[in-house]
Amino acid sequence: MSLSDPSDLLVSEAQLLPLAEVLNLPPDRLLGVSPRALAALATLGVRNVFDLAMSSVFNTAAQIEDAADRKSTRLNSSHLVIS
């Protein structure tokens, strides 16, 4: 998956949309967002891709992924993430 092309992160029917329109799509238009995840995100007030990008959930997930990749992160040193 190419991070230089954000459309690679979208389901096929959303890949041709302008990115400004993508922000208004529900989060399940992103690859890997299951119906169960969509329901969980809704309980957090995440209704579209923009909400997800701006939410603390997105930032926390990025921090966890970073911690899994690097042993020297704050999360790993505090033993909050076990790798």
N, C-alpha and C positions, 0 to 999 in steps of 0.2 A: 504494500500500500504506500503510495507516494504522499508524503505530507505536504509537498509543494502544490498539490491539487486537492483542495478540500472536497471536491465533488466525489473523490474516491471513498469518502467516508459515508456517502449517502446510498440509500437503496436506489436501484436503477431508474425508477420512474421520477426520482427527484434530481438526478444528476445534471439534467439540462436546464434546470431553473436558475435564474440569477441568484447569487448568494443573498441578496437583500430579501428575496422571497423565501429562501430556505430558513431564514431566522424566524419566520412565522409558522413554519411547519411543526407538527407535533414531534416530540423526541424520537418516536419510533420510526421516523424517516431516516434516522442515523443507523448505520449497520450495527447490529448487536444489541439493540434495545428491544427486549422482549415485551410481550403484553404484561407480564408480571412487573418488569422494571418500569414500564409506562405507568402502571397503576401506582406503584410506590412513589414515582416522581410526582404524580398528581397530588398525592397526599402532602407533598412538600411545597406545593404551589407552582411546580414546574409544568407549564402548559405548552411550551414551544421550545425550539432550539435556542432562541435568545435567552429565555428564562434559565435554561440549563447552563448556558455559557456564563451567565452572570451569577449563578448560585454558588453557595459555599460547597455544595455537593461536588461540583465540577473541580473546584480547587482542591478539596480534600482528596478526591480520587487521584488527581495528578500528583499530590504529595505522597500518597501511598505507593503509586507506581514508581515514583522516583526513589523512594526508600527501598523498594524491592530491588531496584537496579544498583543502588549504591549503599554499601555498608556503613558509610560515614555520615549518613543523614541524621538529623535530629530525632526523627521518629524511630530509627533503629537504635540510637544510643539511649533512648528512653524506654526501650523494650516494648513499644506499642505495636511494632510490626515484627513478626517473626518470619525470618526467611530461611 
